[in-house]
Amino acid sequence: MVCTNSNYRAFNKFSLFLFVNFFIIQVIGQGIPTDQKKPNVILILVDDLKPTLGIYDDSFSKSPNIDQLAKEGMRFNMAYANQAVCVASRYNLMLGKRSTSTGLYRFGINFREIYPNIETLPQVFKNNSYHCEAIGKVYHVGHGNTNDKASWSVPHLEDKVIEYIVPESNNGELTREEALFENYNLYADEKIDIKSLPRGAAWEAPDVLDEAYADGRVARHAIKRLKSLRENQAFFLAIGFARPHLPFSVPKKYWDLYDRNELPLPEYELPPEGAPEFAVKKGGEINNFKPINPNNSTPFDLELKRNLIHGYYASVSYMDEQVGRVMREVKRLGLDENTIILLWGDHGWHLGDHGIWTKHTNYEQATRIPLIISAPGITIDGSLCNQTVETVDLYPTLIDLAGLKLPETKTKYKLDGKSLSPLLKDPDVIVKDHIYHSFIRNNNIGEAIRNKRYRMIRWTNLKNKNKVVYELYDYENDPKETVNIATKNKIVLQKLIKILDAYPSARSPVVRSNN
């Protein structure tokens, strides 16, 4: 056979055809994904945010940007924190485990000291070729806790939680809360008594630009990073906003959105009838701010209550605008077509109900949180889920949505949550019919089961395990938790105790070794 030029060219084309098709078959057959096909993840963490949002039927709140995000995904109406304190709640999220499983309830214990090899949520993505970054308050840094370097591809970009611009707010001195959040005692030449430091103001409202405060700077940096990240591999970007955490230091224009005299005042300021005295928080964190009188056990006067409530709502609106800035950039860059967006409040906040301010309880206002998930091609715009879900469910949910595998350590560090992916497709599917949360008060561990109607809390004394008391609330008939009915409805109480008993025994709090 004579090989002509035309035959040679034909042979080469046929060979190229075979090679290309063979390669395509191999890629498809092996299921090799490209970075472009992997969904990006933006995790938005908001400090101390209860569902004071328009999308959660709060008619007073000015939160158009988070409301819009909810309209582009699914809003969870009965989402709960596993513990109403910043450090533990963020561990619940990042480790996919409840405090009752890890023993990490309190400040001052970094989880790597106890679980050096555990794989965090961002680590799972990092180990699957994702670029992982954190901006702002993601892990709780302060009170003896530090960031987790192993979770991120590049160093975490930190910013302030306690921040003042007005000179009178702190008189130019280091305040108690600033020292706590900056881990001052860890680095000072001599240890100091935090309570000996002056208290900073609970609020300020200067006429300044948004980026005068941390959340504005966090949004700016997130926007800058999004422009760069879209050009590279798939990314996991955690963005942490500080407000509405105290102090309510936000620009004046956000205060001006509200008429303080029209904002809702607490409707029930007494402890629940029949509740154990230790279960109701008195003072605490809020005593570190002026003009609160830490020696006054009576309810705050009307002026103080109005200022605090006004400050909280103003802070929500300020934070909401920063979320909006980031979301507008996501859309401008076209990232919304392949990016999972999850917005989560780390726990709720008492705005004077039961006479309580801030968090640190097992009650509804401290534990119920906003949760919004937008997953392109999966969630239906404006959908609502009324199933009970909890923070520990988010670890397996994001892994599931991204098509990743659970970490190899799952046999040793079994995840406590369940993937919510089925609910994103059909909110009526039953993934779980209750959630389990906890808090420790006055050396008593309170373990709570919350279903759609009831919450049962079992308080067990850590020194005397035989010393047990119960709380039970019926939210259908008593949404404000005015009466503990544990002794009046023993049938429901026993049913919920049985559910709680099916869980592993709660671990005692981990304490720092003196060695």
N, C-alpha and C positions, 0 to 999 in steps of 0.2 A: 504494500500500500504506500502510495506517495503522499507524504504529509505536505499539503499546500499551506500557504499563509492563512487562507480562509478556514481550513480545517483546524489549524492551530488556534486561531482566535475562537472558533466555536467550542473547541475543547476547553479552553481556558474559561470561557463564560459558563460552560456547564459545570466545571470544577468549582468555580466561585459560587454558583447557585447551590451546589451540594453542600459546600462548606458553610455558607450562611444559614441554610435550612437546618443543617446538623447542629450549628451553634444555638439557633433559636429553640430547637427541640430540647437541647440539653438544658438551656436556661429555664424554659418553662417546666420541663420535667423535674428539675431539681428545686424549683420554686425559689430561685435566687432573687430577692427583692433588690431594687435599687434604692439609694438614699432618697431620691425624689419621690418614691412611692410611699415611703414611711411617713406616717402622720407626725407632724410636729405637735408639741404639747406646751401650752402656756398655763401654768398653775398660778392663780392669783389668790394670795392669802391676805386676809384683812383682820386686823387686831381688834378684838372686843366688839365685833359687829353682830348685833342681834338683828332679826328681820324687820328693822325699821326702814323699810324700802317701799316705794310705791307699788312695786310688783307684788309685794306681800300684803297688799291692802292697807298699808299705812297711809292714810289720806293726807297726813301732815308732811311726810317726807318729800324732799326734792331730790330725787335720785334718778334722773332720766337716762343716764348711761348704763347703769346696771339693769334698769328696767328694760332697756333695749336689748341688752345681752340675753336676758331671760326670754325675750320674745323671739330670739334666734336659736333657742335651744330648749332645754327642759328645766323647769323650776321644781325643786323638791320642797314640799310644804311641811313635811314632818321629818326634817333632818336634825340630828342631835350630836353634840360633842360627847366624847367618851369621858372627858373630865374638864371641868370648867376652870382651867388655869392654863396660861399660855404655854409654859414649857412642856407640860405633860401632854396637852392636846396636840402639839406639833410633833411630839414623839409618836403619839397614836397614829397620826397621819403618815409620817415618814417611815415608821417601822411596821405599820399595818397591824399593830398589836395594842390591846388595851393596857392601861396601867396595872390592872389586876393580874395581867399575865407577866409583865416585866418587873413589877415592883417599883417602877419609876413614876412616883406620884409628885415628888417635891423638887424644889430648886436645888442646885448645887451638886447634882450627880450627872455627869456627862455619860450618855448611854454607852460610849465606846469603852468606858472603864469596866462595864459589866458584860457587854456583848461585843467584844472587839471584832468579831468576824461577821456580824449580822449585815445583811445587804439592804441598804435603804432603798426607798422608792426611786430616787434619782440614780442611784447606783445601778439598778436593774437596767435603766435606759442607757446609762454610760457604758455598761458592759455589753450592750447591744448596738454599739457604734453610734450612739447619740452624743451630741455635744451638750453638756449640762452646765447651766449657769444659775446663780442665785443673786438677786438684787433686793436690797432692803431687808425687812424682818421676815426671815423664812424659818430657820431654827431660832429658838429663843436664845439670844445672846445677852447675858447679864445675870445678876443674882447668883454668880458662880458657874454659870453655864457658858459654853463657847460653841462656835460653829463647828460643823463636821467637814473637814477638808476632803475626806475620801468621797463625799457625795458629788463633788463638782469637778468639771474639766479645767476650770480656771478659778483663781481665788474669788471667794464671795465678796461682793461689793456691799459693804455695810453702810448704814446711815443711822441717824439719831432716832430714838423713840421719844425721849424727853428733851424738849427743845424750847428755848425762850428767845424772843427778840426784844421785847419791852424790858428796859432795865429794872423797873420796879418788880417784875415777876420773880426775880431771884437775887436782886441787888448785887449782881456780878459775882455771886458766891456759888460754890458747888452745893447743890441741894441733895436731899436724901435720895430721891428717886433717880437723879442723874448718877449719883455714886453707885447705886444698885445696878443700873442698866449698863454702866461702863465698867463693871467689875473692879471698881476702884480699890477695894480692899485686897484684891488679888495682887496688885502691883505697887501699892503704896509701901514706902519704907517702913512705916509703922501702921499697924492695924488701928482702925478708928471705929468708934461706936457710931453707926449710921444714924442712930436717933439723936446724936449730938449735933448733927448738921442741920442747917435751916431748911424749912419747907418752902417749896416753890409754889407759884400760883396754880390754881386749878384750871384757869383759862386766861387767854389774852386774845385780843382782836385787832392787831395793827393793820393799817391800810398799806399792805405790801403785796408783791407779786406772789403767785403760787409757789415758785421755786425758792422763795425765802425759807420755806420749811421742807422737811425731808421728803414727804410724799411727792411734792412737785419735782424734786431732783431725781427721785426714783423713777418717776414716769419719764422724765427726759432721758435718763440713761437707758431705760428699757427701749425707748423709741430708737435711740442710737444703735443699740445692740441688734434690734430686729433688722435694721437695714443691712447690717453685716452678716447676720446669721442666715438670712434667706439665700445667700450665695453659696453656702457650704452644706455640710451634711445635715441630716435631720437634727432638730434640737429639742431640748427640754428646758424651758425657761421658767424659773420660779420667781415671781414678783411679789414682794411683801410690803403692804401698806400699813403704816402705824396708826393712823386715825381710823376710828374714833377712840383710841386709847387715850387716857389722861396723860398730860394736860390737854385741854381743848384749845390748843394753840393753832389757830387757822386764820387766814386773812379775813378782814372785816366784811368783804363782800358776801361771804358765805353766811355770816351772822345776819346780814341784811336781808337774806332770803326769807327770814321768818319773823313773824310777830310773836315775841316771847309770851305775850299774854294769851295767845290762842293755842299754844302747844299743850298737849295733854299732861295733866298732873297725875301722880299715882292715885289709884282709886282705892287701894286697900293697903294700909301702912302698918298693920298689926301682924305679929307672928301668926301662923296658922293655929287655930284652936286645937289643943291636944298634941302639938308637935313637941318633941324633946327640945329643951332650951338650947342645947349646943348646936342644933341643926340650923339655927337662924343666925346668920352672920351679923356681927356688930362691929362697926368701925372697919379696921383693917387697912387696906391699901389707901383708901380715900383720906385717912387721917394724915397722910404724908403731904397733903396739899392744903394751902391756905386759900380761903378763910375758914375752912372747916375747923371746928373746935373739937379736938380729940377727947376732951374731958366731958363733953356734953352727950349724955345718953338719950336725950329726948329727940324726936324727929326734927329734921332741919326746918328752919323757918321758910315761909313762902318765897321770899326773895332769893334765898340760896337755892331752893329747889328749882325755881324758874331759871336761874342762871346756869345750873348744871344741865338741865334738860335742853335748854337753848344751845349750850355748848356742844352737847352730844349730837344734836341734829345738824348743827353747822358743820361739825367735823365729818359727819356722814356725807354731806353734800360736797365738801372739799375733796374727800377721798374719791367720791363718785366721779368728779370731774377728771381726776388723774387716771382713773380706770378708763374713762371715755377717751382721753388723749391716746392711750395705748391702743384701744380698740379701733380708733379711727386710723391709726397707722397700720395696724394689721390688715385692715381692708384696703388701704391705699396701696400696700405692697402686694396685694393679692394673696396673702397668706391665709385668709379665712377659708379658702377652698380646700386646704389640706392641714388644718390645725385644730386640734382638740383644745377647747378652752374650758377650764374649770375654775369657778369662783367659789371660795369657801371662807366662812367666818370661823375663827378658831374656837369661839364659844360665845354665849350670849352675855347679857349685862343687865343688872338690876338698876332700874331708874326710879328707885324709891319704893317699889312694891315690897310689902312686908317690912318697910322701914330700912331696906337693904340697898346699898349702892355698890357698884362694881360687880364682881362675879364671886367665885369660890363657894358655891352651894350646889345642892342637888336639885334645886327647884327649876321650874319650867323656864323662867326668864334667863337663868344662867346657862342653861344647857341647850335650848333650841337655837339653831343656827340657820343662816341662809346658805343654800347650796344650789348652784346653777351649773349645768353641763351642756356644752354645745359641741357636738361631734358630727362633722360633715358627712352626709350620706346615711346617718344613723338616727340622730334626733330629729324630731318634727318641730318646726318653728312654733313657739308659744305653747308647748305642751306642759302639762302639770302632772306631777306624781304625788299622790297622797299616802303612799306607803311609808312606814317607819324605816329610816335608814340612819347609819351612823358613820362617824369619821373613818373608822377602820375599814369601811367598805371601799374607800377611794383608792387605796393601794392596788388591790386586785382589779378594780374597775379600769384604771388607766393602763395597766399592763394588758388587760384583755382587749381594750379598744385599740391599742397599738399593735396587737398581734404578737406580743412577746411571750416568753416562757417565764414562769415563776422561778425565783432564785433557787439554786441548788441546795441552799440551806433550809428549804421549806420543811424538811422532815424534822429538823432540830428546832427551827423557829417557825412553827406553823402559824400562818396568817390567821387573824381572828375574824376578818371580815369576809363578805361575799361580794362577788362582782355584781354591779348594778346594770350591766349591759342589757340583760333581758328587759329591765324596766325602761331603758332608753328607747326600746323598740315598741314596748307595750306596757304602759304604766299600770295596767290592771293585773299584771302577772304578780303572783305572790312570791317574792324572794325571801322575805322574813316578815313575821307578824309582830315583832317587838325588837327593842334594842336594849343594850345593857351599858350603863355608865356608873361612875363612882366618884366619890370625893371623900377625903379624910378631914374631919373636924374634931378638934379637942380630943385627939387620940382615939377616935372612933371611926372605923371605916364604914362609909355608907355605900351599899351596893344597890343600884336601882334597876328595876325592870320597867320600861315604858312601852305600852302598846297604844293603840289608837285612842283608847278611852281612859286608861288608868296609869298611874305611876305608883309602884310600891318601892319603898326604901327600907332596907334592913341595915340597921346600925349595930355593928359588933365592936365592943371594946377591945382594943388591941392588946391590953394587958390581962383582961379577963374575958376570954372568948364565950363564957356562959352568960355574960351580961349583954343582952340583945333587946333592942326596941325597934318598933316598926312605924312607918308612916304609909298612908294610902290615900290617894287623891283621885276623885272622879271628875274628869275634865268636861264631861258632858253636862253634869249638874253643878259643878263648882270650878269653873275655869280659872278662878283667881286663887285657888288653893287656900280657902279660908278655914276649912275644917279637915283635920286628920281623922279619917273614918276607919282606921285599922282595927279598932275594937268593935265597930258597928257592922262591918261587912267582912266577916271571917271567911266566907266562901270564896270571894275574889282574892282575899289576902292569901289563903292557902294555895290557890291556883297559881298565883304569881310567885310564891315561895318555891313551889315545885319547879317552875321554870328556872328560877335562879339556882336552885340546887343542882340542876343538870349541868351547870357550868363548872369548870375546874375551880377549886378553892382559890380565893383571892390571895395573891402573894403579899406578904408583909412589905412595908416600905424598905427599899434598899437604903442603907446608911453608909456614909463615907468611912472608910477604914482609917484608923489613927496611925497605922503603920507607915 
